[in-house]
Amino acid sequence: MSEVIVKSAPADVDLLESIRSLMSKYPPLVSDRPAIQVTVHDGVATITGHTQTANTRRYFLNQLGSIDGLKGVNADALFDDTSIRLEVSRLIPPGVQANIKHGVVILAGEPPADLNIEALANQILQLPGVAKVVSAVGG
C-alpha cells in the first residue's frame, strides 16, 4: 500500500515571519521597516505603508513571490516617496520645495505672496500615499 503525503499550507504566522525575514535582509527595506505594516490572513499578505524609493517597493513586491505558500499580495496601500515627490512637484509653485519621508510631505522655501498655503496643503493631502503635510514655508 502506498502512503499518501499531504502537504499543508504554511500558517499565516509563518508567512508573516518569512516576510519579516525578507525585509531584514535587504538594507533599503531595513530602513523602511518601521513605515511598513504587514498582515497575513488565509495566506494573503496585505502590505501598507511607505518605502523611500520606487526601486525598493518593486524589489520587495517581486521578492514576495519567492515565499512558499503565499497565496497572494494586496499592496494597493504601499506607496513610495519617489512617486509621491513627482506628484507633489506638479502642484507646488516656484520658490517652494518639498521633502518627503514615509508619506509625510514637508514644505519649505519662500512661496509667492499670493499662495494660499492651506489650500496647497489640502491639495497635496488628496494625493495617494500622502499621510501628512507639514508647512515651514516663509520661515
C-alpha positions as CSV (number, residue, x, y, z in Angstrom):
1,M,0.0,0.0,0.0
2,S,1.4,3.4,-0.9
3,E,1.4,6.2,1.6
4,V,-0.3,9.5,0.7
5,I,1.7,12.6,1.8
6,V,-0.4,15.6,2.4
7,K,1.5,18.9,2.4
8,S,-0.3,21.5,4.4
9,A,-0.2,25.2,3.7
10,P,2.0,27.3,6.0
11,A,0.2,29.1,8.8
12,D,-0.3,32.8,8.5
13,V,2.1,33.4,11.3
14,D,4.8,31.5,9.5
15,L,4.2,33.5,6.3
16,L,4.4,36.7,8.3
17,E,7.7,35.7,9.7
18,S,9.0,34.9,6.2
19,I,8.0,38.3,5.0
20,R,9.7,40.0,8.0
21,S,12.8,37.9,7.4
22,L,12.8,39.1,3.8
23,M,12.6,42.7,4.9
24,S,15.5,42.3,7.2
25,K,17.9,41.0,4.5
26,Y,17.7,43.9,2.1
27,P,19.3,47.1,3.5
28,P,16.9,49.7,2.0
29,L,14.0,47.7,3.4
30,V,15.6,47.6,6.8
31,S,15.4,51.4,7.0
32,D,11.8,51.4,5.7
33,R,10.6,48.7,8.0
34,P,9.1,51.0,10.7
35,A,7.0,52.6,7.9
36,I,5.6,49.3,6.5
37,Q,2.8,47.3,8.1
38,V,2.2,43.6,7.1
39,T,-0.7,41.3,7.9
40,V,-1.4,37.9,6.6
41,H,-4.9,36.3,6.6
42,D,-5.7,33.0,4.9
43,G,-2.4,33.0,3.1
44,V,-2.8,36.5,1.6
45,A,-0.5,39.3,2.7
46,T,-1.7,42.9,3.0
47,I,1.1,45.4,2.8
48,T,0.6,49.0,3.7
49,G,2.9,52.0,4.4
50,H,5.8,53.6,2.6
51,T,9.2,52.9,1.1
52,Q,11.6,55.6,0.3
53,T,12.1,54.6,-3.4
54,A,10.1,53.0,-6.2
55,N,13.0,50.5,-6.7
56,T,12.8,49.3,-3.1
57,R,9.0,49.0,-3.4
58,R,9.4,47.0,-6.6
59,Y,12.1,44.8,-5.2
60,F,10.1,44.0,-2.1
61,L,7.0,43.1,-4.1
62,N,8.9,41.0,-6.5
63,Q,10.7,39.1,-3.7
64,L,7.4,38.2,-2.1
65,G,6.8,35.8,-4.9
66,S,9.6,33.6,-3.6
67,I,7.8,32.9,-0.3
68,D,6.4,29.3,-0.5
69,G,2.7,29.1,0.4
70,L,1.9,32.8,0.0
71,K,-1.4,32.8,-2.0
72,G,-1.5,36.5,-2.8
73,V,-0.4,40.0,-2.0
74,N,-2.5,43.2,-1.7
75,A,-0.2,46.1,-1.9
76,D,-2.6,48.8,-3.0
77,A,-1.7,50.9,0.0
78,L,2.0,50.5,-0.2
79,F,3.5,53.8,-1.6
80,D,6.9,55.1,-2.3
81,D,8.2,58.6,-1.6
82,T,9.8,58.9,-5.1
83,S,6.4,58.7,-6.7
84,I,4.8,61.0,-4.2
85,R,7.6,63.5,-4.8
86,L,6.8,63.5,-8.5
87,E,3.1,64.2,-7.9
88,V,3.8,66.9,-5.3
89,S,6.2,68.6,-7.7
90,R,3.4,69.1,-10.1
91,L,1.4,71.1,-7.5
92,I,4.0,73.3,-5.8
93,P,4.9,76.7,-7.2
94,P,8.4,78.1,-7.8
95,G,10.1,79.0,-4.5
96,V,8.5,76.1,-2.6
97,Q,10.4,72.9,-2.0
98,A,9.0,69.6,-0.8
99,N,10.8,66.8,1.1
100,I,9.0,63.5,1.6
101,K,9.8,60.9,4.3
102,H,7.5,57.9,4.5
103,G,4.5,59.8,3.2
104,V,5.0,63.0,5.2
105,V,5.4,66.0,2.9
106,I,7.4,68.9,4.4
107,L,7.0,72.1,2.5
108,A,9.7,74.8,2.8
109,G,11.0,77.8,1.0
110,E,9.7,81.3,0.0
111,P,6.3,81.0,-1.7
112,P,4.8,83.6,-3.9
113,A,3.0,86.2,-1.9
114,D,-0.4,85.2,-3.2
115,L,0.0,81.5,-2.4
116,N,-2.7,80.1,-0.1
117,I,-0.5,77.5,1.8
118,E,-3.6,75.9,3.4
119,A,-5.2,75.3,0.1
120,L,-2.0,73.9,-1.3
121,A,-1.6,71.6,1.7
122,N,-5.2,70.3,1.2
123,Q,-4.5,69.6,-2.5
124,I,-1.3,67.6,-1.5
125,L,-3.3,65.7,1.1
126,Q,-5.5,64.4,-1.6
127,L,-2.6,62.6,-3.4
128,P,-2.5,58.9,-2.9
129,G,0.1,57.9,-0.2
130,V,0.3,61.3,1.5
131,A,-0.1,60.8,5.2
132,K,0.5,64.4,6.4
133,V,1.7,67.8,5.2
134,V,3.9,70.0,7.3
135,S,4.5,73.6,6.3
136,A,7.7,75.5,7.1
137,V,7.3,77.9,4.2
138,G,8.2,81.6,4.6
139,G,10.1,80.9,7.8
